[in-house]
Amino acid sequence: MSSVTGRAFQVASAGGAFELVEREFPSPGPGLVRIRVQACGVCHSDSITKYGLFPGIAYPRVPGHEVAGVIDEVGPDVPVFKAGQRVGLGWHGGHCNYCTACRRGDFILCENQKISGISYDGGYADYVIAPANALALIPDDLSDVDAAPLMCAGVTTYNSLRHSGAKPGDVVAILGIGGLGHLGVQFAAKAGYRTVAVARGQDKGVLAKELGAHHYIDSTAQDFAAELQKLGGAVVILSTLTDGATLEAAVGGLGPNGKLIIVGVPEKPIAINTIPLIMGNRQVHGWASGTGMDSEDTLNFSALTGVKPKIETFPLDRAPDAFARMESGKARFRVVITTGA
């Protein structure tokens, strides 16, 4: 095959406006595939590309790391994937296979890891070219618009919970019911945890129960840490929040040997009282997203159990509006761009 022509929304420089361009997407090189994008989630981390928050981003750059599409062409030295397969591409945009972390099989910590939409052009486009070792196969009974947000928000929450050490029946609390949290509540409930949703306002209680939560705590009306202790203390608290003060208070809700897992990035550094950590063998733990295989597990679990993101969709030609909607904080709960392909 040869190159194809398609649309892309690029950012010409850090902080610049989105520009709609027509460009050629060449045949993929060794180890790469070309994907015809069907849907791309709009993640808050796309701000990294938009505003140049990471060093060394080469502009112009097309954001987007929550891609669902169809393989259009396969490059040399790609033994597993074939044209016509439905695949997803997430934050983890490929690994080198040769660094110390990769040699130990810890691909998410690859020293030379690429990030989709940051290291190379992402999914705000008709096509994307990506390393084959970053891909996840999408099950037939999961739509593209539902699969796309699972490639970042989904795998981050699912993967962190399944590696948390919590067992079915354990108390697991999800802080925040937003883009990450509304998926975290579903995954926790479907995994058999005694799921507690913590958010601001009584109005969130109905939604929490719809998502599968067994308990809801309104943090504006109750001391959520004390309420968790009434349930025996949380084995795991998964924080999806950016509010540092709430995150600091969460340690008080952990039971003995409990673990606070942080997947939402606080706006400022946080201060943690170490005495409860030491006296109760408690932990504060960060969690990276997941590899293509982790994403594939997430997609399969979601299809099996009926976990779906709540989404708002925008066509590709309105990608700037989609990004603005995400930034507004008013989306319920994930924004997804569709190409109409």
N, C-alpha and C positions, 0 to 999 in steps of 0.2 A: 504494500500500500504506500501511499504518498502522504504528504501533509494535507491537513484539512483546515478550512477557515471557519472561524467562529467568533462570538462576542466575548468580551472580558471587561470587567470593571477593575481598573487598576488605580493605585495611588502612586503619583509621580514622585513624591517626596514626602518625608515625614511631616505629618500634619496637613498634607495637601488634600484637595478635593478628590472625590471619586471621578474617574474619567472612563467613559465607555469607548472602547476601541475595538476595531476589527483586526484580528491577528491570525497568523498561521500557526498551527500546532503541528510540529513535525512528527514523523514516524519515531517511535520510542527507541532509544538506544539499548545496549545490553543491560539486562536486569530491570528494565522499565516497562511500563504499560501506559497506553493512552486510554483514558476513561471519558466516555461521553456522559457528562454530568446530567442527572435528572433532578436532583435536589441538593441544596447545601444549607446547612444550619448556620445561623448567625450567632456567634458566641462572643461573650464579652472579651475573650482573649484576642479577638480580631482587632481590638484596639491597639494591640502591640504593633501590628503592621501599619494601621492607620496613622498612629502618632509616633512611630519610631521608638517604642519603649525598650526594645532590645538593641544592643549594639550590633553593628555590622550588617544590618538589613540592606540588601541591594535593591535599589529602586530603578525603574518602576516595579511594583510588586502587586500581585493579585491576592487578596486575603481569602480565607475560607479553609477550615480544617474539619468540617463535618459533612463530608461528601458521600452521596449515594448515587451510583450510576451504573453504566454498563461498559465492560471492556470493549474498546473499539479496535485496538490493535495491540499485539504483544511483541515486545522486542526480543532479541536473541538472549539466550541463557535464562529463560523464564520457564522452568519445567512444570509448574503446577497450574498456572492460570491460563485461560483460553478466551479468545474473542467471544463475546456474547454472554459471558457470565456477569451476573449482578454482583457488584462489589462496593464496599465502603472504604473510605480513607479518613483517618482521624488525625488527632494532634501528633501522635507518633508517626512521623513521616518517613521512616526507614532507619536502618541501623547498618553498621559497617561489617559486622560478623567477626572482626579481628581484634578489637580492643579487649582489655582485660574483662570488662563487664560482659561483653558479648561472648567471649570464650567461656565464661561461667554460665551462659544462658540467660543473663539478666539484661535483655535487650532494651528495656525501657530506660536503663541507665547508661546506654551506649555513650562513650566519650565523643563520638562523632555523629550523634543523633541528628537527624534532620526533622524539621517541624513543617508540616504542610501549611502553605500560605504565609510562611515566614522565611524558611530556607529556600523555598521555591514557590512558584505560583500555585495558588489554591483554587477553590471551587466557586468563586464568584464569576463563573465563566461557563461556556458551553463544553469545554474540554479541560482536562488536567492531565499532566504527565507525571507519573509518580513511581517510586520504587515498588516492585512487586512484593517485597518482603514486608511492606507496610499494610497490605490489604486484608480485608475481611470479606468473606462470602456472605451475601445477604440471603436469608431464607425466603422461599417463594411466598409465604403467607405474611410477609411484612412489607408494607408499602415503602416507597422511596422517601416520602415526606416524614414518615414515622421513623425510618431507619437513620436518617441523617443526624438528628440530635443525639441519638444513642452512640454515635461515633466519638463523642467527647463527653457531654454531660452524663450520658448513660454509662459508658464504660468507667468513668471516674467514680461514680457512686457504686455501681455494681461490683467493680473489681476491688474497691477498698473494703466493702462490706464482706465479700466472700473470703478475704484474707485477714479479716479482723480478729478471728479466733472465737467470735460469738457462735453459740450453738442454738438450734431451734428451741424456742421457749425463753431464751434470754431476753432481758430488757435492753432494747436498742433504741436510742433517741436520735432523731434527726432534727438538727437546729436549722430552721428556715424552710419555708415552703415556697421556693422560687424555681428558677430554671433548673438548678441542681436538686434542690430539696424535694420537689414534687415527684421526681424520679426515685430519689433515695427512699422516700416513704413507701412507694410501691414495691421496690426491690426488697426492702426489709420485711414488709408484710408477706410477700410471696415466698420469701425464704423461710418463713416460719418463726421469725422473731416476734417477741412481744413489743410491738412497735409504738413508740411515743413520738408524736409530732409536736415540736415547740415552735411557736411563731407569735407575732404581735397581733392582738385583737381577737375578740370572740368570733368575728365573722369568718375567720380561717378554720374554725372548728368543723363546720359542715364539710368543707373541702377536704380536710384531713381525714375525716371518716370515709368520704367517698374514695379517697386514695388507698384506703385500707388500714389506716392507723387505728390501734386499739384504744389509745388514750390521746387526748389533746391538752396541751398546757398553753395558756395565754400568758406570755412572759410579761405583759403590761399589767396584769392583775394578780399574778402569783409569782412567788420565788420559785423559778422552775427547777433550780438545783434541789431545793428542799422537797419539792413535789416528786422529783425523781428518787430521792432517798426514801420517800414513803412507799415507793414501789420496790424497794430493796436496793436501790442504786443501779445505775446503768452499767452494764458490762461494756457497752460501746456507746459513745456519743459521736455522731458524724456531723461535723460542723460545715455547713455550706455558706456561712455568713461572712460578711466583710466588717461587721461591727466588732471591734476589739474588746470592748467592755463586756459584751455578752459572752464572748469566747473565753475571757478570763474567768468569768463566773461559772463556766461549765464544769470546771474541775470539781467543784463542790457537789455535782450531781453524779459523779462516778462512784461505783461500788468498789470494794477491795479488788485489786488487780484490774481495775477498769482502764479503758483506753479511750482517750480523746483523739479522734482522727480529723485532721484539718485538710479539707479539699477546696474550701473557699479562701481566697487570699485577703487577709485583713488589710484595711486601709493604712494602718500604722502598726509599728511593732507592739507586741503584747507583753504584759507582765504577768507571770504565773507564780502563784505562791507554791514554793517547792515543798513545804512541810506536808501538805496532804499527799503529794506525790510520793515522798519518801516513806511516810507512815503507813500508806496504804498500797505500796507497790503499784502505783498508778503510772500511766504513761501519757505523754503527748506525742503524737505521731503524725508526720506529714505523709501524704500519699500522692505519687505521680499517677498519671492517667492509666495507660495500658497499651500494649502492643496490638498489632492487627489481629492476632489470635485471641487476645483478651476481648477485643471488640466483637469478634465473631462469636465468642461464648456469650457475650452480652446480648447480641442480636438473637441468638438461638433461645436463650432463657426468656427473653422478652416475648418472642413469638409463642413459646410454649405456655407461658403463664398469663399472657394478655397485658403485659406492661406496655404502656404507650405514653409518649410525651403529649402534653397539651400544647398545641401549636397555632401560630398565625402565619399564613403564607403570603408571599409577595412574588410577582414575576421578576425574572432577572433584570428587565429594564427598569425596575424600581428598587434595585439593590441599595442605592443610597437611602431611600426611605426605610427599607428593612433595617439597615444599620442604625438609623436614627431612632426607630421604634425600639430596638434593643437597648440603646443608650438611655432612652427615656425611663426605663425601669417599669414601664406600664404594660409590657407584653405579658400575656398569660398563656404559656410561660416561656416558650421557645419560638423564635422567629426562623422561618425556613424560606429560602429562595428557591423557586422552581424555574426551570429553563423552558418548559413547554416542548422539550425534545421528544 
